[in-house]
Amino acid sequence: MINVFFNFLANNGDSFKEKEKISKMFEKEQVDFYEAALIGNYYEKIKTLKKNDIIIIAGGDGTLNRFINDIYGKKISQKLFLYSCGTGNDFLNDIQKYLKIENNLVPLEDFIKSLPVVKVNGMEKYFINGIGYGIDGYCCEQGDIQRDKSPKKVNYTKIAIMGMLGGYKTTDAKITVDGKVYEYKNVWLAPSMMGRFYGGGMMIAPDQDRFNKEKTITCVVCFEKSKLKLLMNFPKIFKGEHTKLPMIKIFEGHNIKVEYNRPVALQIDGETIRNVSSYEASYGE
């Protein structure tokens, strides 16, 4: 049996078309759909299924994040797949260099064996793509607000540009990487990345390899006083061409702590957390 845990709110609520595609893909199989929002805990639900069943997570990066946090470290007998149908699909963008993807189905086993964890606002969460902190978190926060007001597709690039023009105020930051401390002013963002992409296709950490033997994650710090310089160079982030700019510093490490001098929004795999003064991400320690 095919069991599909489906987030019908993914992709700006346009996922019913994807449900039809999945049904046609497995038209010779019995397919049961479950509304992801109604599943209290994925692992508890999985324990009620047969061992030879197939499980498909249908949704975006946020749906996948919730799933991995429910099942990480648990023994799962069923085969697990992601059917990516979210808004950003940054996990899908990243893993295409590791395997050939057919029918939008991604076998998950190799990608969830080892994951980094972030501590923020008194909680711990595993992440599979990355953490955005600064204007990237602000974009997710503003996107959530727009989504609550209108069913129209959220334009995160437009939100980012408007944020640079005045909607977002920079911070001072202290970045601690494996015990070494660095301090910056006029900081726009300081994400820590397991993959290369975030924000719906921005290649923020082009050299990050989620399977690197050292098990390190990458922190990218953007600091710049001039809004004009920032706006002129913003398009470079989509192709990963920003890394050699004077306004960018890149760190790799096992433990990365970022502290801002005022609370701002943060996102974990696209899910927004508000009023964050610091986070600590760890991997491979």
WOMOFEN-V257837 format. One record per pair of residues at least 12 apart in sequence whose C-alpha atoms are under 10 Angstrom apart, sorted by the first residue. I is the first residue (numbers start at 0). J is the second residue. Records with the same first field share a line. If there is no record, write none. Layout:
# WOMOFEN-V257837
I = J  J
This chain:
# WOMOFEN-V257837
0 = 25  28  29  30  31  48  49  51  52  53  54
1 = 22  25  28  29  30  31  32  51  52  53  54  55  78
2 = 29  30  31  32  33  45  48  52  53  54  55  56  79
3 = 18  21  22  30  31  32  33  34  35  53  54  55  56  57  80  81  82
4 = 31  32  33  34  35  36  37  38  41  44  54  55  56  57  58  62  66  81  82
5 = 17  18  32  33  34  35  36  37  38  55  56  57  58  59  62  82  84
6 = 18  32  33  34  35  36  37  56  57  58  59  61  62  63  84  85
7 = 33  34  35  36  57  58  84  85
8 = 34  35  36  58  59  62  85
9 = 57  58  59  60  61  62  83  84  85  86  87
10 = 58  59  83  84  85  86  87  88  152  153
11 = 84  85  86  146  149  150  151  152  153
12 = 85  86  146  150  151  152
13 = 84  85  86  150  152
14 = 57  58  84  85
16 = 84
17 = 57  58  82  83  84
18 = 32  57  84
20 = 102
21 = 55  57  82  102  103  104
24 = 102
30 = 53
31 = 54
32 = 55  57
33 = 56  57
34 = 57
35 = 56  57  58  62  65  66
36 = 62
39 = 69
40 = 65  66  68  69  70
41 = 65  66  67  68  69  70
42 = 66  67  68  69  70  71  73  74  75
43 = 69  70
45 = 70  75  76  77
46 = 74  75  76  77
48 = 76  77
49 = 76  77
50 = 75  76  77  78
51 = 76  77  78
52 = 76  77  78  79
53 = 76  77  78  79  80
54 = 77  78  79  80  81
55 = 78  79  80  81  82  83  104  105  106  107
56 = 79  80  81  82  83  84  104  105  107
57 = 80  81  82  83  84  85  104
58 = 81  82  83  84  85  86  88
59 = 81  82  83  84  85  86  87  88  89  90  91  268  269
60 = 81  83  84  85  86  87  88  89  90  91  126  127  128  197  199  267  268  269  270
61 = 85  86  87  88  126  127  128  266  267  268  269  270  271
62 = 81  83  84  85  268  269  270
63 = 81  82  83  85  90  126  127  128  268
64 = 124  125  126  127  128  267  268  269  270
65 = 124  125  126  268  270
67 = 107  111  112  114  124  125  126  127
68 = 116  123  124  125  126  127
69 = 124  125
70 = 111
71 = 111  112  113  114  125
72 = 111  112  113  114
75 = 108
78 = 106  107  108
79 = 104  105  106  107  108
80 = 103  104  105  106  107  108
81 = 103  104  105  106  107
82 = 102  103  104  105  106
83 = 102  103  104  105
84 = 103
85 = 199
86 = 152  153  198  199  269
87 = 155  196  197  198  199  200  201  268  269
88 = 128  196  197  198  199  200  268  269
89 = 127  128  129  194  195  196  197  198  199  200  201  202  268  269
90 = 110  127  128  129  193  194  195  196  197  199  200  268
91 = 103  104  105  128  196  200
92 = 194  195  196  197  199  200  201  202
93 = 128  193  194  195  196  197  200  202  205  207  208  209
94 = 110  194  195  196  208  209
97 = 209  210
109 = 210
110 = 127  209  210
111 = 125  126  127
113 = 125  127  209  210  214  282  283
114 = 126  127  128  193  209  214  281  282  283
115 = 127  128  129  192  193  209  214  215  216  253  254  280  281  282  283  284
116 = 129  254  279  280  281  282  283
117 = 129  130  191  254  255  256  267  278  279  280  281  282
118 = 256  277  278  279  280  281
119 = 265  272  275  276  277  278  279  280
120 = 272  273  274  275  276  277  278
121 = 278
123 = 278  279  280
124 = 267  280
125 = 267  268  280  281  282
126 = 192  193  194  267  268  280
127 = 192  193  194  209  267  268
128 = 191  192  193  194  195  196  197  209  267  268  269
129 = 190  191  192  193  194  195  196  197  203  204  216  217  218  266  267  268  269  280
130 = 189  190  191  192  193  197  218  265  266  267  268  269  270  271  278  280
131 = 188  189  190  191  192  197  198  218  219  264  265  266  267  268  269  270  271
132 = 187  188  189  190  191  220  257  258  259  263  264  265  266  267  271  272  275  276  277  278
133 = 167  168  169  170  186  187  188  189  190  220  221  259  262  263  264  265  266  275
134 = 158  159  160  162  163  166  167  168  169  186  187  188  189  190  263  264  265
135 = 155  158  159  162  187  188  189  190  197  198  264  265  266  269  271
136 = 188  189  190  198  263  264  265  266  267  269  270  271  272  273  275
137 = 158  159  162  166  167  188  263  264  265  266  271  272  273
138 = 153  154  155  156  157  158  159  160  161  162  166  167  198  264  265  266  269  271
139 = 153  155  158  159  198  264  265  266  267  269  270  271  272  273
140 = 158  263  264  265  266  269  270  271  272  273
141 = 153  155  158  159  162  264  271
142 = 154  155  158  271
143 = 270  271
154 = 199
155 = 198  199
156 = 198  199  201  233  234
159 = 198  230  233
160 = 229  230  233
162 = 187
163 = 187  225  226  227  229  230  233
164 = 226  227  229  230
165 = 226
167 = 187  263
168 = 185  186  187  263
169 = 184  185  186  187  188  222  223  224  259  260  261  263
170 = 183  184  185  186  187  188  222  258  259  260  261  262  263
171 = 183  184  185  186  187  222  258  259  260  261
172 = 184  185  186  187  188  189  220  222  257  258  259  260  261  276  277
173 = 186  189  256  257  258  259  260  277
174 = 189  218  220  250  255  256  257  258  259  277  279
175 = 250  252  254  255  256  257  258  279
176 = 217  218  250  251  252  253  254  255  256  257  279  280
177 = 250  251  252  253  254  255  256  281  284
178 = 252  253  254  255  256
179 = 255
180 = 255  256  257
181 = 257
182 = 257  258
183 = 220  221  222  223  259
184 = 221  222  223  224  259  260
185 = 221  222  223  224  225  246
186 = 220  221  222  223  224  246  247  259
187 = 220  221  222  223  224  229  246
188 = 218  219  220  221  222  247  265
189 = 217  218  219  220  221  222  247  248  249  256  257  258  259
190 = 203  204  217  218  219  220  221  255  257  265  266  267  278  280
191 = 203  204  216  217  218  219  220  249  250  251  252  254  255  256  257  267  278  279  280  281
192 = 204  207  208  209  215  216  217  218  219  251  268  280
193 = 207  208  209  210  211  214  215  216  217  218  282
194 = 206  207  208  209  210  216  217
195 = 207  208  209  217  239
196 = 236  237  238  239
197 = 237  268  269
198 = 237  268  269
199 = 237  269
200 = 236  237  238
201 = 233  234  235  236  237  238  239
202 = 235  236  237  238  239  240  241
203 = 217  218  219  235  236  237  238  239  240  241  242
204 = 216  217  218  219  236  239  240  241  242  249
205 = 217  236  237  238  239  240  241  242
206 = 239  242  249  251
207 = 251
212 = 283
213 = 251  252  253  282  283  284
214 = 251  252  253  281  282  283  284
215 = 250  251  252  253  254  255  281  282  283  284
216 = 250  251  252  253  254  255  280  281  282  283
217 = 249  250  251  252  253  254  255
218 = 248  249  250  251  252  255  256  257  280
219 = 242  247  248  249  250  251
220 = 242  246  247  248  249  250  257
221 = 241  242  244  245  246  247  248  249
222 = 245  246  247  248
223 = 245  246  247
224 = 246
228 = 246
229 = 246
232 = 244  246
252 = 280  281  282  283  284
253 = 280  281  282  283  284
254 = 279  280  281  282  283  284
255 = 278  279  280  281  282
256 = 277  278  279  280  281
257 = 276  277  278  279  280
258 = 275  276  277  278  279
259 = 275  276  277  278
260 = 276  277
261 = 274  275  276  277
262 = 274  275  276  277
263 = 275  276  277
264 = 276
265 = 277  278
